[in-house]
Amino acid sequence: MTVTANSASNATFPTRAFPTPLGVSIVGLHFRNPVLLASGTAGFGRELDDVMDLSAIGGLCTKAVSMSPRVGNPALRVSEFSGGMINAVGLANPGLHAARAEDIPFMHGAHPNTRVLVNIVGNTIEEFSAVVAGLDAQLGIDAFELNVSCPNVEKGGLEFGADPAALLALVRGARRVTSRPLFVKLSPTLGVAIGDSARAAVEGGADALTLINTMPGMVIDVDSRTPKISFGSGGVSGPALLPIGVLATWRVKQAVNVPLVGVGGVSSATEALQYILAGASLVGVGTAALRDPRVPARIVRDLGRWCVTHEISDIARLVGTLQFSR
């Protein structure tokens, strides 16, 4: 297999061995393949550039950007367990002005063909709109992802996603200040009501939806009788989240007719294909990439091989083709 050198370091990465039918075009954007790095796991791209070939993936969702800087929660913020990982980072980020001046421009200069979705968070409806407006003219942003579902903050986040009226107002506010594509990230805790939230987001102007965010949970150290992370509870990600995310994707696919991004528990091409068959056009990889930065490129390679083996000339034709046995 051939290798290519990353321009930012002397590291080498495997390239795809043959051309693959993996290109995806949605919301006016073309992605070289359907694999994204999920928000909160890739920083702004620069943080991973010396350990991962960011030109091998379709795109990345940045860490959350808020109006003002956020310090986040005290350490320990992340802990692994047998089913995956639990985290309570607290949306730590440098804030709008620093992100715009220092962090977001990196991908545009280093990997211009890798799509960048900037994740947006706020404590109020007005803050979401203000952050989007503050970034709208920035080069290197292909779309915004409105984080209305994070379970680790006391205000905003889940409250917006769980209230269709508030969600409708939030998305409408962001839609008024940008013509860029808007993705809205929904929570697994919505259950069967996730279709209602999906419809509200689309009515407000969402071009696509991301499903799902982490699931609230707690992991305890039995020897110390204390939670494994300092915040106590946190967001569960990794393998345990896969069936929840796939079901949410399938439910939302029945409710709305917009492109979907499936996120949660993906560490292989087989798991990515589950999301695609359930209705996702793109698939996010998070926890698996933190454990092994080679995973995203491996998923791309294996998706290509699967398509060739199964004589699939266009992976988009698989989207939403889940069949039920009679």
C-alpha positions in Angstrom: 0.0 0.0 0.0 1.3 3.4 -0.8 1.7 6.1 1.8 1.6 9.9 1.7 3.3 12.4 4.0 1.2 14.9 6.0 2.3 18.4 5.2 2.3 19.4 8.8 4.6 16.7 10.0 6.8 13.8 9.0 4.1 11.3 9.9 2.8 8.9 7.1 -0.6 7.7 6.5 -2.1 5.0 4.2 -3.9 6.2 1.1 -6.9 4.5 -0.4 -5.7 1.7 -2.7 -8.3 2.3 -5.4 -10.9 4.9 -6.4 -14.2 4.4 -4.6 -17.8 5.5 -5.3 -18.0 7.4 -2.0 -18.6 11.0 -3.0 -21.6 12.6 -1.3 -23.4 15.8 -2.4 -25.9 17.3 0.0 -27.1 20.8 0.9 -25.1 22.3 -1.9 -21.8 20.8 -0.7 -19.7 17.9 -2.0 -17.9 15.6 0.4 -15.2 13.4 -0.9 -16.6 10.6 1.2 -19.3 10.3 3.9 -17.0 10.1 6.9 -16.8 13.1 9.3 -15.1 13.7 12.6 -17.8 14.3 15.2 -17.9 17.6 17.1 -16.0 17.7 20.3 -13.5 15.0 19.2 -11.5 16.9 16.6 -10.9 20.3 18.1 -10.6 22.7 15.1 -8.5 20.3 13.1 -5.1 21.6 14.0 -5.0 19.5 17.1 -5.1 16.3 15.0 -3.1 17.3 12.0 0.1 15.5 13.1 -1.6 12.2 14.0 -4.4 11.9 11.3 -4.7 12.5 7.6 -7.5 15.1 7.5 -7.4 15.0 3.7 -8.6 11.4 3.8 -12.0 12.1 5.4 -15.0 13.9 4.0 -15.1 16.6 6.7 -15.1 17.5 10.4 -17.3 19.2 12.9 -15.4 21.6 15.1 -15.6 21.7 18.8 -18.4 24.0 20.0 -18.0 27.8 19.7 -19.9 30.0 22.1 -20.1 33.8 22.3 -17.7 34.1 25.3 -14.8 31.8 26.2 -15.8 28.8 28.4 -13.3 27.2 30.8 -15.4 24.0 31.0 -15.7 21.6 33.9 -12.9 20.6 36.3 -10.8 17.6 35.6 -11.3 14.6 35.4 -13.5 15.3 32.4 -13.2 12.0 30.5 -13.2 8.3 31.5 -13.5 5.1 29.6 -15.7 2.1 30.6 -16.5 -1.2 29.0 -19.2 0.2 26.8 -17.3 3.3 25.6 -16.6 6.6 27.2 -18.2 9.2 29.4 -17.3 12.8 29.3 -18.3 16.1 30.8 -16.0 18.6 29.2 -18.5 21.5 29.7 -18.1 22.9 26.1 -14.7 24.4 26.9 -13.7 26.7 24.0 -11.9 29.9 23.3 -15.1 31.9 22.4 -16.2 33.5 19.2 -13.5 36.1 18.6 -10.5 33.8 19.3 -12.0 30.9 17.3 -12.7 33.2 14.3 -9.2 34.8 14.3 -7.0 31.8 15.3 -8.6 28.4 15.1 -11.2 28.2 12.3 -8.9 29.5 9.5 -6.5 26.5 9.9 -8.5 23.9 7.9 -9.1 26.3 5.0 -5.3 26.8 4.5 -4.2 23.2 5.3 -7.0 21.0 3.9 -9.3 23.2 1.7 -11.2 20.2 0.3 -12.2 18.8 3.7 -15.5 20.2 4.6 -15.8 22.1 7.9 -19.0 22.4 9.9 -18.7 24.7 12.9 -20.6 23.6 15.9 -22.5 26.4 17.7 -23.7 26.6 21.2 -25.4 29.3 23.3 -27.3 29.9 26.5 -30.1 31.7 24.8 -31.7 31.8 21.4 -30.1 35.2 20.8 -26.6 33.9 21.5 -26.9 31.1 18.9 -27.8 33.7 16.3 -25.1 36.1 17.5 -22.4 33.5 17.1 -23.6 32.4 13.7 -23.7 36.0 12.6 -20.2 36.6 14.0 -18.8 33.7 12.0 -20.8 34.0 8.8 -18.2 36.0 6.8 -15.3 33.7 7.9 -13.5 31.9 5.1 -13.2 28.1 5.6 -16.7 27.5 7.0 -18.9 25.3 4.9 -21.9 25.0 7.3 -23.0 25.5 10.8 -24.1 22.7 13.2 -26.4 24.1 15.9 -25.8 22.1 19.1 -29.3 22.1 20.7 -28.8 18.8 22.6 -25.7 18.8 24.8 -26.6 17.3 28.2 -23.6 18.8 30.0 -24.8 22.4 30.5 -27.4 23.7 32.9 -28.9 26.2 30.4 -29.5 25.8 26.7 -28.7 22.6 25.0 -31.2 19.9 25.8 -33.9 22.4 26.8 -34.0 23.8 23.3 -34.1 20.4 21.6 -36.8 19.1 23.8 -39.1 22.1 23.2 -40.3 22.3 19.6 -41.4 25.9 19.9 -38.1 27.0 21.4 -36.3 25.0 18.8 -38.3 26.5 16.0 -37.4 30.0 17.2 -33.7 29.1 17.6 -33.3 27.8 14.1 -35.3 30.6 12.6 -33.0 33.1 14.3 -29.9 31.4 12.9 -31.5 31.1 9.5 -32.1 34.9 9.4 -28.4 35.7 9.8 -26.8 33.2 7.4 -27.3 31.6 4.0 -24.9 28.8 4.8 -26.3 25.3 5.3 -27.6 24.8 8.8 -27.3 21.4 10.5 -29.2 20.9 13.8 -27.9 18.3 16.3 -30.6 16.5 18.2 -30.5 14.5 21.4 -31.1 10.7 22.0 -33.2 11.5 25.1 -36.0 12.8 22.9 -37.1 9.2 22.2 -40.1 8.8 20.0 -40.6 12.6 20.2 -37.5 13.1 18.1 -39.6 13.2 15.0 -41.5 16.3 16.4 -38.2 18.1 17.1 -36.9 17.2 13.7 -40.0 18.6 12.1 -39.7 21.8 14.1 -36.0 22.2 13.1 -36.8 21.8 9.5 -39.7 24.2 9.7 -37.3 26.7 11.2 -34.9 26.4 8.3 -32.6 23.5 9.0 -31.1 22.1 5.9 -29.9 18.8 7.6 -30.0 17.1 11.0 -27.3 15.4 13.0 -28.3 12.4 15.1 -27.4 12.0 17.8 -25.5 13.6 20.7 -24.2 11.7 23.7 -26.6 10.0 26.1 -26.6 11.2 29.8 -25.2 8.7 32.2 -23.0 8.1 35.2 -20.0 5.7 35.8 -18.9 5.0 39.4 -15.5 4.0 40.8 -16.6 1.5 43.4 -13.4 1.6 45.4 -13.6 5.3 46.0 -17.4 5.3 45.8 -17.2 8.4 43.6 -18.2 9.2 40.0 -15.4 8.5 37.5 -15.6 12.1 36.3 -15.6 15.2 38.5 -18.9 16.6 37.2 -20.6 13.4 38.3 -22.8 12.7 35.3 -21.8 13.1 31.7 -22.4 12.2 28.1 -22.0 8.5 27.1 -20.5 7.8 23.7 -18.9 4.9 22.0 -20.2 1.4 21.1 -23.1 1.5 23.6 -24.6 4.4 21.7 -24.7 2.7 18.3 -28.2 1.1 18.4 -29.7 4.2 19.9 -28.3 6.4 17.2 -29.3 4.1 14.4 -32.9 4.0 15.7 -33.0 7.7 16.0 -31.8 8.1 12.5 -34.4 5.7 11.1 -37.2 7.5 13.1 -36.2 10.9 11.8 -35.9 9.6 8.3 -39.6 8.7 8.5 -40.4 12.2 9.8 -38.6 14.6 7.5 -37.1 14.8 4.1 -33.7 16.4 4.7 -30.2 14.9 4.7 -29.1 13.3 8.0 -25.7 12.8 9.7 -25.6 9.6 11.8 -23.3 9.8 14.9 -22.7 7.5 17.8 -20.7 4.3 18.2 -19.1 4.1 14.8 -15.7 2.4 14.7 -16.0 0.3 11.4 -17.4 0.4 7.9 -20.1 -2.0 9.0 -21.4 0.4 11.7 -21.2 3.3 9.3 -23.3 1.3 6.8 -25.9 0.7 9.5 -26.4 4.5 9.8 -26.5 4.9 6.0 -29.1 2.1 5.6 -31.2 3.7 8.3 -31.2 7.0 6.4 -27.9 8.9 7.0 -26.0 10.5 4.1 -23.0 11.2 6.3 -21.6 9.4 9.3 -19.7 10.9 12.2 -16.8 9.2 14.0 -15.8 10.4 17.5 -14.8 8.1 20.4 -13.2 5.5 18.0 -11.0 8.2 16.5 -9.9 9.4 19.9 -8.8 5.8 20.7 -7.1 5.2 17.4 -6.6 8.1 14.9 -6.3 5.6 12.1 -9.9 4.5 12.4 -11.6 7.2 10.2 -9.3 6.6 7.2 -9.7 2.8 7.7 -13.5 3.2 7.6 -13.2 5.2 4.3 -11.1 2.4 2.8 -13.4 -0.4 4.0 -16.5 1.4 2.8 -14.9 1.7 -0.6 -14.0 -2.0 -0.7 -17.5 -2.9 0.5 -19.1 -0.9 -2.3 -16.8 -2.5 -4.9 -17.6 -6.0 -3.6 -21.3 -5.4 -3.6 -21.2 -3.6 -7.0 -22.4 -0.3 -5.5 -21.4 2.5 -7.9 -22.8 5.3 -5.7 -23.1 5.0 -2.0 -25.9 7.6 -1.9 -28.1 4.9 -3.4 -27.9 3.0 -0.1 -29.3 5.8 2.0 -32.5 4.8 3.7 -32.8 1.4 2.1 -33.3 -0.5 5.3 -35.6 -3.5 4.7 -37.8 -5.3 7.3 -38.4 -9.0 7.1 -42.0 -10.0 6.5 
